[in-house]
Amino acid sequence: MTKNVRNAERIIRILVGIALIATVFVGPQWVWGWIGVVLLLTGLIGWCPPYQILGINTCAKK
């Protein structure tokens, strides 16, 4: 698993993921919590499976 998500995008994914997970505790318990978990995990590990399948890489070129 090579990282394919750059740092700025990772931070955004983590913040949005936490926000979506938090909505489950204060609002209706919809599918948003699961989407938040996926965003949080992909943000933490820096690898996005759909990006891999589609050949997208937002990391800086070396």
C-alpha positions in Angstrom: 0.0 0.0 0.0 1.8 3.1 -1.3 0.5 6.4 0.0 -1.7 8.1 -2.6 -3.2 10.9 -0.5 -1.3 14.0 0.2 -1.0 15.6 3.7 -3.4 18.5 3.2 -6.1 16.1 1.9 -5.4 13.7 4.8 -6.0 16.5 7.4 -9.3 17.4 5.7 -10.4 13.7 5.6 -9.6 13.3 9.3 -11.5 16.4 10.3 -14.5 15.7 8.1 -14.5 12.0 9.3 -14.5 13.1 13.0 -17.3 15.6 12.3 -19.4 12.9 10.6 -18.9 10.4 13.4 -19.8 13.1 15.9 -23.2 13.7 14.1 -24.1 10.1 15.0 -24.0 11.0 18.7 -25.9 14.3 18.5 -28.3 13.7 15.6 -29.9 11.0 13.7 -28.0 7.8 13.4 -27.6 7.5 9.7 -25.0 6.1 7.4 -23.0 9.3 7.9 -21.2 7.7 10.8 -19.9 4.9 8.6 -18.8 7.3 5.9 -17.0 9.2 8.7 -15.2 6.0 9.7 -14.0 5.4 6.1 -12.8 9.0 5.8 -11.0 8.9 9.1 -9.2 5.6 8.3 -8.1 6.7 4.8 -6.9 9.9 6.3 -4.9 8.2 9.0 -3.2 5.6 6.8 -2.8 8.0 3.8 -4.1 5.4 1.3 -7.4 5.5 -0.6 -8.5 2.3 -2.3 -10.7 4.0 -5.0 -7.7 6.3 -5.8 -5.6 3.1 -6.3 -8.2 1.6 -8.6 -8.6 4.8 -10.7 -4.9 5.5 -10.8 -5.2 8.8 -8.9 -2.2 9.9 -6.8 -2.3 13.3 -5.1 1.0 12.9 -3.4 3.9 15.1 -4.6 6.0 13.7 -7.3 9.5 12.7 -6.2 
